[in-house]
């Protein structure tokens, strides 16, 4: 559905909100002073004025339709105003995860070749310090403009540039959890499809209050008519956020909706158990970025007593594809614990998902024949929210996309299967599957969920030791806080217990090697996806030794 009068530009939603709900709070920024939380509020009318003012400033400086603007703003008012202003003039915001490290960040900048930068003073300085990397940049805009222009009085309103559904809207970089980060090209019609799917599947209503623990999700809120509460957390290290503070802010703001990784929700749940606090205002919890386990659903239920818990499945290139409710995750808990993987639910309306034969090569439409029920293969998806290409990476696009007439299929790079109730089960990443010389296969999520049943295990990771195609499977264990084995006797006891648990399923029974770490390397976006390949490199040389 178009945002306004046939204009596919998602920035037009803000004008709609400013007309139908001008005094409704759009953004609330918490300020914590001791035990008190105060909020600085901006309503939709004020937000639209800020966006229009900045859009006009961009145009005067030469930013136009299809200009690329690198966004280096902190989550909150400046990020939302900046991105919507860029969209309003028909330009293309380029968004890169700030936590990936300087080297990776600069590589992404070099590849995307932005025409302009909109950033905090440190970001502007960085763009001048690394001038060869930013050689394409002609204009630089400080985020301070957001506040400076807001105090100048209402300037002539800059109109939302009209765009077609297939016009490019943004370049959003992947987290790079299983390879180099890639710029994903979004079209305005894809954003429209995402907004429609999220609103309909999760029954989101205007006037709700959102707490997006992944900052980019705040950009959907003007379209959905929701108030955005800016979480007080470091976007580069979300898993380190103070859970007691998150609970305090959510309760004081009356939050009804919140998205976060399972790692974040686990920290919130533990703190709520410790303090005895609940978040009663929540109607809806969304957990994604890693598998949502039955045990975490169970732990969350008393913390958010009035909320429905959901786990959407997808990727930066295609989101959302499926969704499952917490009650259904609990309903298949025994199957998950028996090594059958993680159930991610049924495809959303307008989305087609298939499981096809795994291939290391470029695929054609002839390779998309679906496998039978219960057979594990590679997950592919097609739908209006499925992106068509990566930015300036033709080889990666050819490998990840399959042209099927007028349709584009995206290869998720994930292992999975459909059950006899047409539900999709996720078994892990294709590149993280461990295959032995005799052809035995070990799928990450299938194996790990079995060992995660141990009461002292926080999470586990499957690794392969030895050369490709002739690997020996091993399990790396991250114990719960305070449970790390202190000596050889405790290690031996742990291993015996884990082997006993593993003996209960055919896939995990052959696993004999276990290692222990106090923390895992994880992705920069959610701090939840485990870098199994990095772990595998570390333990490949350990042979049969169970300790570091």
Secondary structure as UniProt FT lines:
FT   TURN            5..6
FT   TURN            10..11
FT   HELIX           12..20
FT   TURN            22..23
FT   STRAND          25..33
FT   TURN            34..35
FT   STRAND          36..43
FT   HELIX           44..60
FT   TURN            61..62
FT   TURN            65..66
FT   STRAND          68..72
FT   TURN            75..76
FT   HELIX           77..88
FT   TURN            89..90
FT   STRAND          92..95
FT   HELIX           98..100
FT   HELIX           102..112
FT   STRAND          116..119
FT   HELIX           121..129
FT   TURN            130..136
FT   STRAND          139..142
FT   HELIX           144..150
FT   TURN            165..166
FT   STRAND          168..173
FT   TURN            177..178
FT   STRAND          183..187
FT   HELIX           188..202
FT   TURN            206..207
FT   STRAND          209..212
FT   HELIX           215..220
FT   HELIX           221..224
FT   STRAND          227..230
FT   TURN            235..236
FT   HELIX           238..240
FT   HELIX           243..253
FT   STRAND          257..260
FT   HELIX           262..275
FT   TURN            280..281
FT   STRAND          284..287
FT   HELIX           294..301
FT   TURN            302..306
FT   STRAND          308..315
FT   TURN            316..317
FT   STRAND          318..325
FT   HELIX           326..331
FT   HELIX           333..335
FT   HELIX           336..340
FT   STRAND          342..347
FT   TURN            349..350
FT   STRAND          351..356
FT   HELIX           365..367
FT   TURN            373..374
FT   STRAND          377..383
FT   TURN            384..385
FT   TURN            391..392
FT   HELIX           394..400
FT   STRAND          401..404
FT   TURN            405..406
FT   STRAND          407..418
FT   TURN            420..421
FT   STRAND          424..429
FT   HELIX           430..432
FT   STRAND          434..435
FT   TURN            437..438
FT   STRAND          441..442
FT   HELIX           444..451
FT   TURN            452..453
FT   TURN            455..456
FT   STRAND          457..465
FT   TURN            468..469
FT   STRAND          472..479
FT   TURN            481..482
FT   HELIX           488..502
FT   TURN            503..504
FT   HELIX           506..509
FT   STRAND          513..517
FT   TURN            524..526
FT   HELIX           532..539
FT   HELIX           540..542
FT   TURN            543..544
//
